Amino acid sequence: ENKLNASKDYCLNRSKHGNSTEANFPRTVDDLLNEHNQFLTRLFTQCLLSNYDLIERASKIMTTCLLFCTQIKFFMESTKVHETLETTRIERSMMRFGKKKKNTDQEAEFRVKREENIQRCSDRILQEYRTENYQHMIKKFDQVFTSHLAEFMKNLNSDYGQRSNSHLTNLFMQLDYNGFVSSSLH
């Protein structure tokens, strides 16, 4: 959500300040409407809403990410890690706020039990992680995500260098800041 707001602010600020000088200030209602229409066109274009292919590819990437999150949620539920950690948190809270005086034996016992719970959770996660189904799922998501990302980046890069699409070039450069995506496109 923060990245979405930052993108929106970036587009709005670039559009708002891109061509605004005192000389360009609208003098009539027609000038104001014309400026507003130009602003909306720039906003529409810079938010990638004018390129159906980019919208489609970005949607595929987001759908893949959502499906991956859902699968990881199922994975975490199957390992019951959250339940164990929540039980430990509640026990710790009760121990901390339940009695006024400290009981070092109870503290030590709690720490040992917590370490055992952590080890059990780790073992469950590793057991699930090593299954063929989990490995297959991760490989499949990697392939799908990488192919969607490659399509998106190729589409972004197709207009590379054209003055009218400098915002696409900037986006491509920012997404590929370390060269990883462009090296995997070849």
N, C-alpha and C positions, 0 to 999 in steps of 0.2 A: 504494500500500500504506500509506503514511503517513497519507493522508486517511482510509482505511478504519479504521485503528487509532484515529485521532483521533475519528472518528464513533462508534466502539465505546466509547471512553473517555468521550465526552460523554454518550452514552445511559446507560452504566453509572453514572457519577457522578451524573447527574440523578436516575436511578431510585433509587440508593442513598441519596442525601442529600435527596431530595425530601420525604419524609414522615417522616424518622427523627428522633425526639426521644426523650428518656429516658422520657416518658410512654407512647410507642407501642412501647416495647421488648417483644417477645413474652415472655409469662410461662409459657406452656405449649407443648407440642409442637404442639397444634392451632393456637395463635396463630402459632407459627413457620411451620408449613405454609401457613397463610393468608397471612402476610407474603410468603413465598416465591412463592406463586401470584400475588399482586398484583404482585410484582417482575417475574415472568416475563411477565405480561400487559402491564405498562408497557414492558418491554424489547421485546417482540414488536411492540407498537403503535408505539413511537418509532423502531424500525428499519424501519418501513414494511412489516413483514411481514403486517400484518392487512388491507392494502388491495391486493387482487389487481391492480387497474388500475394502481396506482403501480408495483408490481413488474414488470408487463408492459411499461410504458412505459420504466422504467429499464433493463430488459433490452434493449429496442430501441435505446436510446441507446448502451449499452455495446457491443452488437453492431455498430452503425454505426461506433463508434470503433475497434473491433478490425479491421473490414474496411478502414477508412481507413489504419490503421497498416500492414496487410499490403500495400496498394497503394503506399504511400510506400516501403516496403521494396523492392518490385519496381522502383519508380522509381529508388531509389538504386543498386540492383544494375545496372540498365540503363545508368546513367551511369558506372559503375565508379569512382566517387569514392572509395569506401572502399579499394579496391585501390591506387589511386594514393597516397592519403594514408598507407597502411600501408607501402608501398614507401619513401616519403620518410622515414617515421619510422625504419625499419630502417636505411636509409643513414645517417641522422643519428646513430643510436645506434652504428653501427659506426665512424663517423668520430670520434665523441666518445670512445668507450672502446677503440677499436682501437689507437691510437697514443698514446704519452705526450706527444710534442712537437707543438706546434701548427704547422699548415701553413696560412698565411693565404691562399695561392693556392687550396688545396683548399677552404677555408671559403668564399671568394668564389665559386668555381665551384659549390659546393653551393647557395649562396643563389640564384644565378641559375637553376639547374636547378629549385629548389623554387618560385621565382616562376613559371617556365614551367609547371610541373605544376599549380600553383594556377590559373593562367589557363586551362589546358586543361580542368580540372575545371569551372571557372565557365562556360566556353563550352559544355561538354556539358550542364550543368544548364540553362542558358538555352535551348539548342536544344530539349531535351526539354520544358521548361516552356512553350515557345511552340507546341508541337504542339496540334492540335485535340483529339486524344484526351485529353491531360492536362487541358486547359481544361474539356472536357466532364466528365471524372471529378470535378474539383474542384467544379464547379457542381452536379453530381448529389449528391455527398456533402453539400454545403452545404444543398441543398433537403431531403434526407432527414433530416439531423441537426436542422435547424431545425424541421421538422414534428414529429419525435419530441419534441424539447425543448418545443415549444409544447403538445403534448398532455400531457406530464408536468406542466408548470407550470399549465395550466388545471385539471388534476385536483387538483394541490396546492392551488390557489387556490379550488377549489369549496367547500371547507369553511372558508374564510377567516372568522375572527372567532368561530368556535364555541369555547367555553371548553375543551371536551374534546379539541380538536384543535390546541391552541396550538403543539405541536411542529411541525405542518405549516405553520402560519403563520410560525413562526420560520425553518424551512427555506426557505420561499418567499422571505422577506425577505433571507436570507443569499445565496441563489442569484441574486437580482435586486438586489443591493446598489447597482448603478449605474443601474437602471431600464431597461437595454437589453432584457431579455427581455420585461418587461411592455409596453414601447412597441411591440415587434414583434408582440405578441399581438393588437393591435387592428387 
